[in-house]
Amino acid sequence: MKHLRIKLFYIALLIIQFKIVNGQSAAVQQKDGSLKLIKNSGVKPRNIVFILTDDHRFDALGFLKAQSFIKTPHLDFLASNGAYLPNAFVTTSLCSPSRASILTGIYAHKHKVVDNNNPVSKDLVFYPQYLQKIGYQTAMIGKWHMGGEFDGPQRGFDYWVSFKGQGSYLPEKNGLNVNGNRVKQKGYITTELTDYALEFLDKRDAKKPFMLYLSHKGVHADFIPEDKYKGMSGDLAFNPPLNMNVGTHQGAPMWLQNQRNSWHGVEYPYHSNLNIGEYYKRYAETLYSVDESVGRVIEYLKKQNLLESTLIIYMGDNGFQFGEHGLIDKRVAYEASMRVPMLAYCPEMIKPGTVVKQVVANIDVASTFLEAAGLKSPSYMDGKSFLPFLKGEDQPWRNGLLYEYYWERNYPQTPTIHALRGERYKYIHYTGIWDTDELYDLIDDPLETKNLIRNPKYKSIVKEMNTELFKQLTETGGMFIPLNPDRGGQSILRYEFGSPAAQFPSYLKREKTEAPGAQH
């Protein structure tokens, strides 16, 4: 009888495991892994060029004039002659999770690429696989990154050029992986990747549509400008953000105050004494080569009479902070971290000077490209196509964008974060720390310096946004925290002469009214 009970227990466990695995497959792909999608009638598949850059912050565009040393003439051309999407965001502000969401159209809690160290699951379907199915020629050129040291060709791409991990701006021993073969890196990475992109376009079958995914290493740290652009920022001044200094953030969480003096803080950035202003200027000089790359792609399409009909979308994989809230880098749910530049160009469908004000995100890219190819998106995708907005048409849209980031052992300064970013308010919810949540009025307080979470006037808004946040997590299968094995070292030091640890705020303190231990 005992053995029978044990046997029944293991059978039940296998059934549960089967349901979990089957459920996950259903959440990230169509039934039986089918690549067949419904076609929209009367739509001719459009050529697509997707240019993704690394750590390109939302306002680092010349025409926005956020800093005098930011110059991006070719990106400015796309914005003025196409569409500018000022409210573009990522759902996780970290390279690999964001890139996985772009390729799959789903949240990080579904695709489970929640850090930069672990590979993508074999269950995941990438949008170029659907394009291949209907005859597209597809190319991935540049940073893949998901899976640490992996750089071999991935499903969905006919032409492949990549490198291990973050790659290198300058030639180094690992070189490049070109269609499965190890090839030496000859020169500056941004220029060389552009050379490969133009080679793919030049050798394509002109009778078939194409999708080029040009995924730059630039402008990821440590920033190394191309020789011809070094020093171009000269003596131009850096305008530090107004919320950089101690005391400018009312009601700031303790973890945030403590992060000032850490790997991702302005007082001990990357455990060094680097100057944030000079660092930003090197970033700008590195960005010049990315902008030049965009210009080369535009010029090629123009010469081939493809510029009018090709849909070009440019975006960053996540934002980047240069002092906002006393921080550098990304991960957090503040605007400079989760907001990205996004531009779209296609004269046949997009009017010059178009501005799309709706909140769009990386999870929407896959659906947008599928619609451009004449396909209806699969139902499991969390994102929606924003192609109608580019055309000047209206459609039902989201009330708030879900944001998520999961604590990393490598960088334990930042907690697990879930947030809801609406058109006016942002609600940020933390897990696993003794601290405060946050609420910001993005219209009255765009720099997010006044935490309204304890203000009685906003109690109903907090309740509504908390309810909506968990509603979206429940509906998308996100009511859990993904866990991966430890990989890599920890960046956990503090600077001896930096800010001391934050004190507990007054609202967490109580006077002694009874003997310790009286309540349990």
C-alpha positions as CSV (number, residue, x, y, z in Angstrom):
1,M,0.0,0.0,0.0
2,K,2.9,2.3,0.9
3,H,4.6,1.7,-2.4
4,L,1.3,2.3,-4.3
5,R,0.9,5.7,-2.5
6,I,4.5,6.6,-3.5
7,K,3.9,5.5,-7.1
8,L,0.7,7.6,-7.3
9,F,2.5,10.6,-5.8
10,Y,5.2,10.5,-8.6
11,I,2.5,10.0,-11.3
12,A,0.7,13.1,-9.9
13,L,4.0,15.0,-9.9
14,L,4.7,14.0,-13.5
15,I,1.3,15.2,-14.5
16,I,1.9,18.6,-12.8
17,Q,5.3,18.9,-14.5
18,F,3.7,18.1,-17.8
19,K,1.0,20.7,-17.3
20,I,3.6,23.3,-16.4
21,V,5.8,22.6,-19.4
22,N,2.8,22.3,-21.7
23,G,1.4,25.6,-20.3
24,Q,4.7,27.4,-20.8
25,S,4.9,26.2,-24.4
26,A,1.3,27.4,-25.0
27,A,2.4,30.8,-23.5
28,V,5.3,31.3,-25.8
29,Q,4.3,29.7,-29.1
30,Q,1.4,28.6,-31.2
31,K,-0.1,25.1,-30.9
32,D,2.5,22.4,-31.9
33,G,5.0,25.2,-32.6
34,S,3.1,26.1,-35.8
35,L,4.6,29.0,-37.8
36,K,1.5,29.5,-39.9
37,L,-0.2,32.8,-39.4
38,I,-3.4,34.3,-40.9
39,K,-2.7,36.6,-43.7
40,N,-4.3,40.0,-44.1
41,S,-5.8,40.2,-47.5
42,G,-4.5,42.6,-50.1
43,V,-1.3,43.4,-48.2
44,K,2.0,43.2,-50.0
45,P,4.9,42.1,-47.7
46,R,7.0,45.1,-47.1
47,N,10.8,45.2,-46.8
48,I,11.9,45.8,-43.2
49,V,15.1,47.3,-41.7
50,F,15.3,47.2,-37.9
51,I,18.2,49.0,-36.3
52,L,18.7,48.4,-32.6
53,T,21.3,50.2,-30.5
54,D,22.6,49.4,-27.0
55,D,22.0,51.7,-24.1
56,H,20.8,54.6,-26.3
57,R,18.9,56.9,-23.9
58,F,15.6,58.5,-25.0
59,D,16.9,62.1,-25.3
60,A,20.3,61.4,-26.8
61,L,19.1,62.7,-30.2
62,G,20.4,65.9,-31.8
63,F,17.1,67.5,-32.5
64,L,16.0,67.2,-28.8
65,K,19.0,69.4,-27.7
66,A,19.3,67.7,-24.3
67,Q,23.1,68.1,-24.5
68,S,25.1,70.4,-26.8
69,F,27.5,67.6,-27.7
70,I,24.8,65.1,-28.9
71,K,24.8,65.2,-32.8
72,T,22.7,62.7,-34.8
73,P,22.0,64.2,-38.2
74,H,20.8,61.0,-39.8
75,L,18.6,60.0,-36.9
76,D,17.2,63.6,-37.0
77,F,16.4,63.0,-40.7
78,L,14.3,59.9,-39.8
79,A,12.4,61.9,-37.2
80,S,11.7,64.9,-39.4
81,N,10.8,63.0,-42.5
82,G,9.1,60.1,-40.8
83,A,7.7,59.4,-37.3
84,Y,9.0,60.2,-33.8
85,L,7.7,58.1,-31.0
86,P,8.5,60.1,-27.8
87,N,6.7,57.6,-25.5
88,A,8.6,54.5,-26.4
89,F,9.7,52.2,-23.5
90,V,11.1,48.8,-22.7
91,T,9.3,46.4,-20.4
92,T,12.6,45.4,-18.8
93,S,15.6,47.8,-18.9
94,L,18.3,45.3,-19.4
95,C,20.0,44.1,-22.6
96,S,19.1,40.4,-22.9
97,P,15.5,40.6,-21.5
98,S,14.7,43.5,-23.7
99,R,16.1,41.9,-26.8
100,A,14.2,38.7,-26.1
101,S,11.0,40.7,-25.7
102,I,11.6,42.4,-29.1
103,L,12.2,39.1,-30.8
104,T,9.2,37.3,-29.2
105,G,6.6,40.0,-28.5
106,I,6.2,38.7,-24.9
107,Y,7.2,39.9,-21.4
108,A,10.3,38.7,-19.6
109,H,8.3,36.6,-17.1
110,K,7.1,34.6,-20.1
111,H,10.3,34.2,-22.1
112,K,12.3,33.9,-18.9
113,V,15.4,35.6,-20.2
114,V,15.5,37.7,-17.0
115,D,19.3,38.5,-16.9
116,N,22.3,38.8,-19.2
117,N,23.8,35.5,-18.4
118,N,21.3,32.8,-19.5
119,P,20.3,31.6,-23.0
120,V,16.9,31.7,-24.6
121,S,14.7,28.6,-24.3
122,K,14.3,26.4,-27.3
123,D,10.5,26.8,-27.0
124,L,10.7,30.5,-28.0
125,V,9.7,31.5,-31.5
126,F,11.2,34.7,-32.9
127,Y,9.2,36.9,-35.2
128,P,11.7,36.4,-38.2
129,Q,10.7,32.7,-38.2
130,Y,7.2,33.7,-39.2
131,L,8.7,36.0,-41.9
132,Q,10.8,33.1,-43.2
133,K,7.7,31.0,-43.5
134,I,6.2,33.4,-46.1
135,G,9.4,33.8,-48.1
136,Y,11.3,36.6,-46.5
137,Q,15.1,36.7,-46.6
138,T,16.2,37.4,-43.0
139,A,19.5,38.6,-41.5
140,M,20.8,39.2,-38.0
141,I,23.9,41.3,-37.9
142,G,25.5,42.3,-34.6
143,K,24.9,41.8,-30.9
144,W,22.9,38.7,-29.9
145,H,24.1,38.5,-26.3
146,M,21.5,36.1,-24.9
147,G,23.4,33.1,-23.6
148,G,26.7,34.6,-22.4
149,E,29.4,33.3,-24.7
150,F,27.1,31.9,-27.4
151,D,27.4,33.5,-30.8
152,G,26.3,30.7,-33.3
153,P,23.5,31.2,-35.8
154,Q,20.0,31.2,-34.4
155,R,16.7,30.1,-35.8
156,G,14.8,32.5,-38.0
157,F,17.8,34.0,-39.8
158,D,19.2,33.1,-43.2
159,Y,22.3,35.3,-42.8
160,W,24.1,35.6,-39.5
161,V,27.0,37.8,-38.1
162,S,27.5,38.0,-34.4
163,F,30.1,37.9,-31.6
164,K,30.5,36.5,-28.1
165,G,28.9,38.4,-25.2
166,Q,29.2,42.1,-25.4
167,G,31.8,41.9,-28.2
168,S,34.5,44.5,-28.6
169,Y,34.7,47.9,-30.3
170,L,38.2,47.1,-31.5
171,P,39.5,43.8,-33.0
172,E,40.2,41.0,-30.4
173,K,40.9,37.3,-30.4
174,N,37.4,36.0,-30.5
175,G,36.5,37.8,-33.7
176,L,33.1,37.3,-35.4
177,N,30.8,34.4,-36.1
178,V,29.8,34.7,-39.8
179,N,27.2,32.1,-40.8
180,G,28.8,29.6,-38.3
181,N,32.4,30.3,-39.3
182,R,35.0,32.1,-37.1
183,V,36.2,35.2,-38.9
184,K,38.6,37.9,-37.7
185,Q,37.3,41.3,-36.7
186,K,39.0,43.7,-39.0
187,G,38.2,47.1,-37.6
188,Y,35.9,49.3,-35.6
189,I,32.8,47.2,-34.8
190,T,30.0,49.7,-35.7
191,T,31.6,50.3,-39.2
192,E,32.2,46.6,-39.8
193,L,28.7,45.5,-38.8
194,T,27.4,48.1,-41.3
195,D,29.6,46.7,-44.0
196,Y,28.1,43.2,-43.4
197,A,24.6,44.7,-43.5
198,L,25.2,46.3,-46.8
199,E,26.7,43.1,-48.1
200,F,23.6,41.2,-47.2
201,L,21.4,43.8,-48.9
202,D,23.6,43.7,-52.0
203,K,23.6,39.9,-52.4
204,R,19.9,39.4,-51.6
205,D,17.4,37.9,-54.1
206,A,15.7,41.1,-55.4
207,K,12.5,39.1,-56.1
208,K,12.0,38.3,-52.4
209,P,11.2,40.7,-49.5
210,F,13.8,41.1,-46.8
211,M,14.1,41.8,-43.1
212,L,17.5,43.2,-41.9
213,Y,18.0,43.2,-38.1
214,L,21.1,45.4,-37.6
215,S,22.0,45.1,-33.9
216,H,24.8,47.4,-32.8
217,K,27.2,47.0,-29.9
218,G,27.3,50.8,-29.7
219,V,26.7,52.5,-27.5
220,H,27.4,50.0,-24.7
221,A,30.0,50.8,-22.0
222,D,32.9,51.0,-21.8
223,F,32.5,53.6,-24.6
224,I,35.3,53.7,-27.2
225,P,34.7,56.2,-30.0
226,E,36.0,55.6,-33.5
227,D,39.4,57.4,-34.0
228,K,37.9,60.0,-36.3
229,Y,35.4,61.0,-33.7
230,K,37.6,61.1,-30.6
231,G,37.6,64.4,-28.9
232,M,34.8,65.9,-31.0
233,S,32.9,66.9,-27.8
234,G,35.8,69.2,-27.0
235,D,35.1,71.7,-24.3
236,L,31.3,71.5,-24.7
237,A,29.6,71.6,-21.2
238,F,27.7,68.7,-19.6
239,N,24.4,69.7,-18.2
240,P,23.9,67.5,-15.1
241,P,20.3,66.4,-14.5
242,L,18.5,68.4,-11.9
243,N,17.7,65.3,-9.8
244,M,21.3,64.2,-9.5
245,N,22.2,65.8,-6.2
246,V,21.5,64.5,-2.7
247,G,18.2,65.8,-1.2
248,T,16.4,66.6,-4.5
249,H,14.3,63.4,-4.4
250,Q,11.5,63.7,-1.8
251,G,10.4,60.3,-0.3
252,A,13.2,58.4,-2.1
253,P,13.4,54.7,-1.1
254,M,16.3,53.7,1.1
255,W,17.7,51.3,-1.5
256,L,17.9,54.2,-4.0
257,Q,19.7,56.5,-1.5
258,N,22.2,53.6,-0.8
259,Q,22.8,53.0,-4.5
260,R,24.4,56.4,-4.9
261,N,27.5,54.9,-3.3
262,S,27.7,51.7,-5.3
263,W,28.7,50.2,-8.7
264,H,25.7,51.9,-10.3
265,G,25.9,55.2,-8.4
266,V,27.4,58.5,-9.2
267,E,29.7,58.4,-6.1
268,Y,31.4,55.1,-6.9
269,P,30.5,54.4,-10.6
270,Y,31.7,51.0,-11.7
271,H,33.9,51.1,-8.6
272,S,35.9,53.9,-10.0
273,N,36.3,57.7,-9.9
274,L,35.1,58.4,-13.5
275,N,33.7,61.8,-14.2
276,I,30.0,61.5,-15.3
277,G,30.2,64.5,-17.6
278,E,33.3,63.2,-19.5
279,Y,31.8,59.8,-19.5
280,Y,28.7,61.1,-21.3
281,K,30.8,62.9,-23.8
282,R,32.6,59.7,-24.7
283,Y,29.2,58.1,-25.1
284,A,28.2,60.9,-27.5
285,E,31.4,60.4,-29.6
286,T,30.7,56.7,-29.7
287,L,27.1,57.4,-30.9
288,Y,28.5,59.4,-33.9
289,S,29.5,56.1,-35.6
290,V,26.0,54.6,-35.0
291,D,24.4,57.7,-36.6
292,E,26.9,57.4,-39.5
293,S,25.8,53.7,-39.9
294,V,22.2,54.8,-40.2
295,G,23.2,57.3,-42.9
296,R,25.0,54.5,-44.9
297,V,21.9,52.3,-44.8
298,I,19.6,55.1,-45.9
299,E,22.0,56.0,-48.7
300,Y,22.1,52.4,-49.9
301,L,18.3,52.0,-49.9
302,K,18.1,55.3,-51.8
303,K,20.5,54.2,-54.5
304,Q,18.5,50.9,-54.9
305,N,15.2,52.8,-55.2
306,L,14.0,51.0,-52.0
307,L,13.9,54.0,-49.5
308,E,10.3,55.0,-50.2
309,S,8.9,51.5,-49.7
310,T,11.1,50.0,-46.9
311,L,9.9,50.3,-43.3
312,I,12.8,51.4,-41.1
313,I,12.5,51.4,-37.4
314,Y,15.3,52.6,-35.1
315,M,15.2,52.1,-31.3
316,G,17.4,51.5,-28.2
317,D,17.3,48.2,-26.3
318,N,17.0,50.2,-23.0
319,G,17.6,53.6,-21.5
320,F,20.7,54.8,-19.7
321,Q,21.1,57.2,-16.7
322,F,23.9,59.8,-16.5
323,G,23.2,61.0,-12.9
324,E,19.4,60.9,-12.7
325,H,18.5,60.0,-9.1
326,G,22.2,59.7,-8.3
327,L,22.5,56.7,-10.6
328,I,24.2,55.5,-13.8
329,D,23.3,52.6,-16.0
330,K,19.8,51.1,-16.2
331,R,17.5,48.4,-14.6
332,V,15.3,50.8,-12.5
333,A,11.8,51.9,-13.4
334,Y,12.6,55.6,-13.7
335,E,12.1,57.4,-17.0
336,A,15.8,57.7,-18.1
337,S,16.2,53.9,-17.6
338,M,13.1,52.5,-19.2
339,R,12.4,55.1,-21.9
340,V,14.1,54.7,-25.3
341,P,14.5,56.5,-28.6
342,M,12.2,55.2,-31.4
343,L,12.0,56.5,-34.9
344,A,10.1,55.1,-38.0
345,Y,10.5,55.9,-41.7
346,C,8.6,54.8,-44.7
347,P,7.4,57.6,-47.1
348,E,4.8,55.3,-48.7
349,M,2.9,55.0,-45.4
350,I,4.3,57.6,-42.9
351,K,3.9,61.3,-43.3
352,P,6.9,63.6,-42.5
353,G,6.8,65.0,-39.0
354,T,4.4,62.4,-37.6
355,V,4.5,62.2,-33.8
356,V,3.0,59.1,-32.1
357,K,2.1,60.0,-28.6
358,Q,0.8,56.7,-27.4
359,V,2.9,54.6,-25.0
360,V,4.6,51.9,-27.2
361,A,7.1,49.3,-26.1
362,N,9.6,46.7,-27.2
363,I,6.9,44.0,-26.9
364,D,5.1,45.7,-29.7
365,V,7.9,45.5,-32.3
366,A,7.3,41.9,-33.4
367,S,3.6,42.5,-34.0
368,T,4.3,45.6,-35.9
369,F,6.7,43.8,-38.3
370,L,4.3,41.0,-38.7
371,E,1.6,43.4,-39.8
372,A,4.0,45.1,-42.2
373,A,4.5,41.7,-43.7
374,G,0.8,41.2,-44.1
375,L,0.3,38.8,-41.2
376,K,-1.9,38.7,-38.1
377,S,0.0,38.4,-34.8
378,P,-0.3,35.1,-32.9
379,S,-2.6,35.4,-29.9
380,Y,0.1,34.5,-27.3
381,M,2.0,37.7,-28.0
382,D,1.7,40.4,-25.3
383,G,2.5,43.3,-27.6
384,K,0.3,44.9,-30.3
385,S,1.1,46.4,-33.7
386,F,1.6,50.2,-33.6
387,L,1.6,50.3,-37.5
388,P,-1.8,52.1,-37.5
389,F,-0.4,54.9,-35.4
390,L,2.5,55.4,-37.9
391,K,-0.1,55.7,-40.7
392,G,-2.1,58.3,-38.7
393,E,-4.9,55.9,-37.8
394,D,-6.4,55.3,-34.4
395,Q,-7.0,52.1,-32.6
396,P,-7.8,50.8,-29.0
397,W,-4.6,50.9,-26.9
398,R,-3.3,50.1,-23.5
399,N,-4.1,52.1,-20.4
400,G,-0.8,51.4,-18.7
401,L,2.5,49.6,-19.6
402,L,3.7,46.8,-17.3
403,Y,7.4,47.0,-16.4
404,E,9.4,44.3,-14.6
405,Y,12.9,43.8,-13.4
406,Y,14.1,40.8,-11.4
407,W,16.8,41.1,-8.7
408,E,20.3,39.9,-9.9
409,R,22.8,38.4,-7.5
410,N,25.6,40.1,-9.6
411,Y,24.1,43.5,-8.9
412,P,22.1,43.2,-5.7
413,Q,21.8,47.0,-5.2
414,T,18.6,47.0,-7.3
415,P,15.5,45.1,-5.9
416,T,12.8,43.2,-7.9
417,I,10.6,45.8,-9.5
418,H,7.1,45.8,-11.0
419,A,5.7,49.1,-12.3
420,L,2.8,50.4,-14.2
421,R,3.5,53.4,-16.5
422,G,0.4,55.3,-17.5
423,E,0.1,58.5,-19.5
424,R,0.1,60.6,-16.4
425,Y,1.1,58.5,-13.4
426,K,3.7,55.9,-12.7
427,Y,3.3,53.3,-9.9
428,I,6.4,51.4,-8.8
429,H,6.0,48.3,-6.6
430,Y,9.0,46.5,-4.9
431,T,9.4,42.9,-3.7
432,G,11.8,41.6,-1.0
433,I,12.9,44.8,0.7
434,W,12.0,46.8,3.8
435,D,11.2,50.0,1.9
436,T,8.6,52.2,0.3
437,D,6.8,51.9,-3.0
438,E,6.5,55.0,-5.3
439,L,4.0,57.1,-7.2
440,Y,4.8,60.0,-9.6
441,D,2.8,62.5,-11.5
442,L,4.7,62.5,-14.8
443,I,3.0,65.7,-16.0
444,D,3.6,67.9,-12.9
445,D,6.9,66.1,-12.0
446,P,8.6,64.7,-15.1
447,L,11.9,64.3,-13.3
448,E,10.2,62.0,-10.7
449,T,11.4,63.9,-7.6
450,K,8.2,63.9,-5.5
451,N,7.1,60.4,-4.3
452,L,3.4,60.7,-3.7
453,I,2.8,57.2,-2.4
454,R,2.0,58.5,1.2
455,N,0.0,61.5,0.1
456,P,-3.7,60.8,1.1
457,K,-4.9,62.8,-2.0
458,Y,-3.5,60.0,-4.2
459,K,-4.7,57.0,-2.2
460,S,-7.4,56.0,-4.8
461,I,-4.9,56.3,-7.7
462,V,-2.4,54.0,-5.9
463,K,-5.2,51.5,-5.2
464,E,-6.3,51.5,-8.9
465,M,-2.8,51.2,-10.3
466,N,-1.9,48.4,-7.8
467,T,-5.0,46.5,-8.9
468,E,-4.3,47.0,-12.6
469,L,-0.6,46.0,-12.1
470,F,-1.6,42.7,-10.6
471,K,-4.4,42.2,-13.1
472,Q,-1.9,42.5,-16.0
473,L,0.6,40.2,-14.2
474,T,-2.2,37.6,-13.6
475,E,-3.5,37.7,-17.2
476,T,0.0,37.3,-18.7
477,G,1.2,34.6,-16.3
478,G,3.5,36.8,-14.4
479,M,2.6,35.9,-10.8
480,F,5.9,34.4,-10.0
481,I,9.6,35.5,-9.7
482,P,11.9,33.6,-12.2
483,L,15.0,32.1,-10.7
484,N,18.3,31.1,-12.4
485,P,21.6,29.6,-11.2
486,D,24.3,32.0,-10.0
487,R,26.7,33.0,-12.8
488,G,29.5,35.6,-12.7
489,G,30.8,37.6,-9.9
490,Q,29.3,40.3,-7.7
491,S,29.7,44.1,-7.8
492,I,28.9,44.9,-4.2
493,L,31.5,47.4,-2.9
494,R,30.9,50.9,-1.4
495,Y,33.3,53.8,-1.3
496,E,34.6,54.6,2.2
497,F,34.3,58.4,1.7
498,G,30.9,58.3,-0.1
499,S,27.4,58.8,1.4
500,P,26.6,56.7,4.5
501,A,23.8,54.2,4.5
502,A,20.3,55.7,4.4
503,Q,18.4,56.1,7.7
504,F,15.0,54.6,8.3
505,P,12.4,57.3,7.5
506,S,10.3,58.7,10.2
507,Y,7.1,57.0,9.1
508,L,8.7,53.6,9.9
509,K,9.7,54.7,13.4
510,R,7.5,54.3,16.5
511,E,8.1,55.4,20.1
512,K,8.5,52.7,22.7
513,T,5.1,52.1,24.3
514,E,5.4,48.6,25.7
515,A,8.0,46.0,26.5
516,P,9.9,44.4,23.6
517,G,8.5,41.1,22.4
518,A,4.9,41.8,23.8
519,Q,3.5,41.4,20.3
520,H,4.2,38.5,17.9
